[in-house]
């Protein structure tokens, strides 16, 4: 008997899990176990254990007790894959030039599983400055990078990002003022805020946009007033340079930066 080449190495359990992930990826509001079974033309009992494993591994979450929806874990894994390494590679010379022009350190962060993660960093060119190490996980709620990553996303994506973050910090409560701030950031194109962690530091952050004009990374300069360098750019000049560099990176990522978000 001939064997179909496409079925020679079948893995039914894996196929079932991938079917679920692909189905949920195309649904905004989530599906019940019965909905999933109906759409995939299977028995609901076939999916109970698979859904349980996907929830436990963080790929799927339960909404309102009986509906299932994708988390951003797959997105986070993709962010740490080759495209992000290429982005960090492209960013390095631009970030080095930004550090020289501003006399300040800067870093590039992406969203990954509930946090902003630093993937590239440049030290200040002088003998001292404020910098964050590569690989550091920083908050979405009280940092310039986090605000920018949230501001330049759709409402649905934003809520999923927030839900993944809050899962590890259940004490966080976000009111209307927080969402108003995100809209203001989106309108003006950048974030400028006093650091919630270090006195005397201002987070100057701008988005790096992908081809669909969604934020794929945040470029941030932790600005410190340099009293011993009067010729160094001030905070207003520095945020303009950060925006210009982020726009250059967006062009490398294929974004049309000629239109406002």
N, C-alpha and C positions, 0 to 999 in steps of 0.2 A: 504494500500500500504506500502511495506517495504521501509525503509529509509537506504541508505548506511551510515554506521557509519562514514566513512571518509568525507561525505558531510554534516553531521548533523550541524556542526558549521562553515560552510563556511563563509569566509569574502572576497568577490570578489575583493574589492579595495585593500586589503592587499595582496592578491595573485598576483594581477597585479603589484604592486610595487615590490614584491619579485622576480617576474619573470624578471622584468627589471634589478634589481640589479644582479641577478644570471647570466643573459645574458651578461651584461657589464663586469662582473668579468672575463669572459673568452676571452675578446677582448682587444687587446693592443692599437689600433688606434682610438677607439670610433666608434659609429654608428649614422646614421641619424635617425630621427623619422620614416621615411619610412622603413629603414633597420630593425629597432626594430620590427615594425609591421609585416613585412614579415617573420622574423625569428620566431616570436611568433604566426604567422598565425592569426593575428587580423587586424582590421581596424586602420589606422594611427590616426584617430580622437579619438580612445579609449585611447590613451596614452598621449595626449597633456597635460591635467590637471595633470596627475600623474607625468610626467616628470618635469612640472613646479614646483610642490611641492618638488620633490626630489632635484631639483636645489636650490630652496629657503632654504631648510633645510641643504644644504651642502653635501649631499650624492653623488650628480652627478654634473658635471660641463659641460659647453658648450664649445666646441673647434671650432675655426674658424666659429663661428656663427650658424652652423647647425648640428654639430656632438656632441654627448653626450658621456661622459666617466666618470667612477667612480672616485671620490676623495679618499683620504685616511681616511675619517672620520670613516668608519667602522673599519679600522685598528686601528685608534686611540682609539676608544671605546673598542676594544678588548684588547689593551695594558693596559688599566686601569682596566681590569677585573681581575679575580682570578689569571691567570698566572703571571701577573705582581706583584700582592701582594705576590705570592709564591716566585718570583724571589727576591723581596726585603727581604723576610724572610730568604732565603738561603744566600743572600749577607751579611746580618748583621754581623755574626761572622767573615767572611772573611774581611769585611771592617774595623771592629774593630781591627783585627790583623794588617791590613795594616797601620792603623793610629798609632798603637804602634810602628811598625817597622820603619816607615818613620818620625815619630814625626810631621806629617802633617794631616790636615783634608782631607776628600775625600767625593765624592758623586756619585750617580748613576742616570743617566738620560735616559729617553726613548723619542721617537718621539710621539707627540700627536697634531694633528690638526695645523700644521704649526710651531711648536716650540719644543724645547727640554724641557722636564718637569722632575724636580728632584723628584725621588720616594723614595730615601733613602740617608741618610747622616750620617757621623761620624765626631765628633769634634776632633780637635787635642788633644793629651793627656796632653799637658802642659797648662799653664794658658792663653795662647793666640794663635790665629791662624786665618786663613781666611776660612770661611765656607759659604755655601749657604743653605737657608732654604728649607725644603721639600715642594713641591708644586710650587716652583718658576718656571716661564717660562723664558727660556733663548734663545738667538738667535741661529739660525743654521749657520749663516754666519761668525761670529767673535768670536766664542768660541771653545775650544777644543772639548767639548761634541758634539756640532753641526757638526763640521767638521768630526768627527769620525762616527756619525750617518749617514752622507751623503756618506762618502768615501766607506763604506762597504755595499753598496746597488747597485743594477743594475742601469744602466743609466735611464731606464724608471721610476723606483721607485724614483730615485733621483730627476728627473724633476718634478714628482708629488709632492714630499715633498717640493721642492723649490717653486712651484706654489702656494701651500697652504700658505707658509710663506709670499711670496711677496704680496699676496692679501691684507695683512694688512700693508705692507711697500712698496708702489709702487715706492719709490725712489731708491730701490736697483737695481744696475746694476752689473751683474756678467760677468767678462771677461774671456779669456782663462787662465790667471794666476790662477784664482780661481779653475778651473777644473784641471789644472796641479797639484795644491797643493793637491787636493783630491786624485789624482792618486799616488802621492808621499807618502801620508799617508797610502794608501792601501798597497803599496810596502814595506814600512818599518814596518808597523804594529802598528803604534801609531802616535799621534800628540804631538808636543812640541812647544808651542808658547807663546810669551809674552801676558799677558792679555790685551785686548783692553779696559777694564773697570777700572782696578786698577794697578797703577804703582808698580813695584817690585814683581808682582805675575806672575808665569808662569803656564800655563795650561798644565798638563801632562795627556793625555787621551788615553785609549786603549779600543778596542771593546770587548763586550760580544757577542759571536756568538751563533746562534741557530743551530739546526740540519742541516739546509740547508746552513750553513755558512754565513747567512746574519746577519748583526748587529741588535741585539734586544735591546741593551742598551750600553751606554758609561760610563765607570768608569773613573772618573777624580779626580786628586789631584791638587788643587791650591797651587803650590809649592812656599814657601817663604824661602829664605836663612836664616838659624838660626845662627846668629853670636854669640849667647851666648851658643850654643850647638855644639861644634866642632866635637863631636862624631856622630852627626846625619848624615844620608846618604846624599850625595850630589845629585844634580839634575839627573845625569846619573844613579846612584844607585837607585834613587827613581822611575824613569820611568821603570826600570827593575822590580821593585817590583810591580808597578801598572800593568804591562803586565802580570806578573805571577799570580796576583790575578784575573785579567780579564779572563785569561786562565782557572783558577780553576772554575770560575763561568760559563764559556762556557761549561766545562765538565758537570757541574750540569744541564745545559740546554740541554745536549745531543749532543753538537757539537763535531766533530772530529777535534781537534786542532793540530793534528799531520801533517796536510798539510797546505801549505800556501794559502792565498786567492788569 
